[in-house]
């Protein structure tokens, strides 16, 4: 994590801090330390295996956290810079139609950061289940972090989403601003001290309403602060421009695009953990959502003509009926194959089926 001026979260007046590039990942115990005895090599191999197991467990916990929300699409990924990472995200099902969403970044890297991350996640889950507003929840998590992690700072953003109304209420403890994508890309600006700094910290709230087709992008600072071989930052401006240029993409595709661009910018070993969480509100009408799927897979120009023919297979009066679409999908697949070949047709068929199933 880095400090920014003049505020903890402002993108203006950034004071970048160069990080030393990490050493290459282990290339095998024998190659790394040929001078070790057989017993030392055996023990080193056991430790390496245990670290890999710990990483698998950590990634498994994160993957299990991503929910399926009716009327919403969710994509989340966390890439540690080392075997274990200090980034975290979580989803908590609250009362009624409320969903809690958290993303955070623990100071440090490696095993120490991973242990702090596990404690911070546990404290967060305990407090979030009380169902209090985001600001009060972060204040309680802050006190818990100070008690359980006396050495170590955590940035954390916590949002409560009304999945029926699209209302997003957010509190922020020193984390990067969420990005609202609704035809343009805007930051939802709100500041707050990181967790673990001041036991008396209060956290204000901000809100935004996500309409059909709108998205919110959450990320850790390892994304905009990634460096290329020349030492230039990926930058918030580049991130914003990428999302702006591809704002029609759905969460899974948008995350894949950002990771592709990040790896092209910063090839080789990561210097910091990178985490991205994207939520998108689906259109209320199935036909509108399926048309957006076709536009994403085929491109808007090709999708226009294809969509007219696909609607003809369904019939205008049944265009918003999931069962009807599922029944005619084999014919839609044949139509797509005749126009675009098997590969693209299969991708389109798969995405159309998944979407139609969600509207049942």
Secondary structure, DSSP 8 states (H G I E B T S, - for coil): ---BSSSSS-STTB--------------HHHH-TTS-HHHHHHHHHHHHHHHHHHHHHHHHHHHH----TTEEEEEEEE-SSSS--EEEEEEE-STTEEEEEEEEESS-HHHHHHHHHHHHHHHHHHHTT---HHHHHHHHHHHHHHH-SS--EEEEEEEEETTTTEEEEEEES---EEEESSSEEEE------BTS-TT----EEEEE--TT-EEEEE-TTTTT-B-TTS-B--HHHHHHHHHHTTTS-HHHHHHHHHHHHHHHS-SS-SS-EEEEEEEE--SSHHHHHHHHHHHHH-HHHHHHHHHHHHHHH-GGGTT-HHHHHHHHHHHHHHHHHHH-HHHHHHHHHHHHHHHHHT-
